[in-house]
Amino acid sequence: MKHSDDEINEWMGSALRKKLTGTADQPDPRLAGIILNAAADRPVNTLWAKAIALLICSMLSITPLAHRKSAGQLALVSKTPDTGIAHRNKSINLNGGHPIELTADHAEAPRTTKSRFKAKAKQTTEPKPESVLPALSKARGFEDVEVAEKQWPASSENIIAGNVDTSLSDSAVIADNGPVGVPDLKMLTARKSTFPTVAVASVEIPGRNATQPKPKRAVQPWSILFGFSPMNTFQLIHIKPNQQVTYQNFRFAPALSAKKMAYKFHAGIEQNGWQLQASYTHFTQAFYYETATDEYILKQGNASQEWVRKGIGMEESQTLNMIGIGLSKKISFSSHKLTRYLANVGVEYSHDFSARQGIAWGTVMVGRQIYLSKSTSLVLGPHLTYGLTKLNAARGRFEVQPYQVGIAITLEIHAGK
């Protein structure tokens, strides 16, 4: 069965066989000559070629001339400054007179900032310079000169001749290289300035030499304090020396009993962090003990036996109502997390008028301040009162050193705000 690609396959196979066996078709060696002869016999439009060649030659010849002309104009502009003389087609009249033709020889002028001019009179006789200079010296400056409206441009190449009128009797001629008659300028004599002296008033700055007053310390507002503290009382028992009696088995009241409870009322004022307070304290110190005897009791235990000394039970109880005065310092914390917390550290002295004895206390309180209003705050926190001295018991056999732990509640009224 024939396929559509069979012809292509046969043609490619035949071409490969010819290529491998060296029998492939070679190009005709006469092909190059045929192509060159055909190109030489083709007619060429010579008219366009000649026109293009002529245009190129004319452009090459015109370009150097235009460049040379623009360069000459630039050189003339740099040599010839703006002299302020009238336009080439305008005339200058000097009090009436004979016309004078003026020309500018810029080609021979030196490269300076000033232009040199040659003046040539139309008369055949040339007057002497001596007759010209005195007349020029009589001129009144620029008042006798009439200047035309238009000024010469700085890039002008030549100065065209104009009519110049002069009041001289003869024609004035300015020499080519001779100086113009200009009067000598004399330097002014330097004189000392005669400005009137200005009297400067002395200004005294107030307080410059005076001693500055010391800044006054701002007085902080003061507050009124009212407080109440419920407390629990504990004792340290000290037995007086030289006792012939032996004491044993000391016991204290339970922690939550009425004999251990104490309360304290205090009131005072506060200013600049210092607190001065008066207080009233009520507490009871009670404990149990035994007076030892010479009798012993044998107690039978589970694993052993124990001899116990027999004693006589006794109770010591004393109620104290003490009035005192105390001084404490409020300490504020600088940390932003503890701005609402404060501490009070102070000392206090209390006296019991019925028992006629007193005691010194050391007080420490740490609490949180809660503002109830703008001028009222409440301070809550734990409170510790420790006896720095000792109290005598009722029978005088012991010395008791109490300490109290409770909660302090203080109401502060900021009266100074």
Protein Blocks (a to p, Z undefined) as FASTA:
>chain_A
ZZfklmmmmmmmmmmmmmmnopaccddfklmmmmmmmmmmpccdfklmmmmmmmmmmmmm
mmmmmmmmmmmmmmmmmmmccehpacfkbccdehiaadddddddfklpccdfbdcddddd
fbfbdcdfklmmmmmmmpghjllpccdfbdcdfkbfbdcddddddfbfbdcdddfklccd
ddddddddddddfbdcddddddddehklpccdddddddddddddddddddddddddddde
hiabdcehiadddfkbmklgccdddddddeehiacdddddddddddddddddfbdcdddd
fkbccdddddddddddddddddddddddddddfbfklmmgccdddddddddfklopaddd
ddddddddddfblmbccdddddddddfbdcddfkopaccddddddddddddddfkZZ
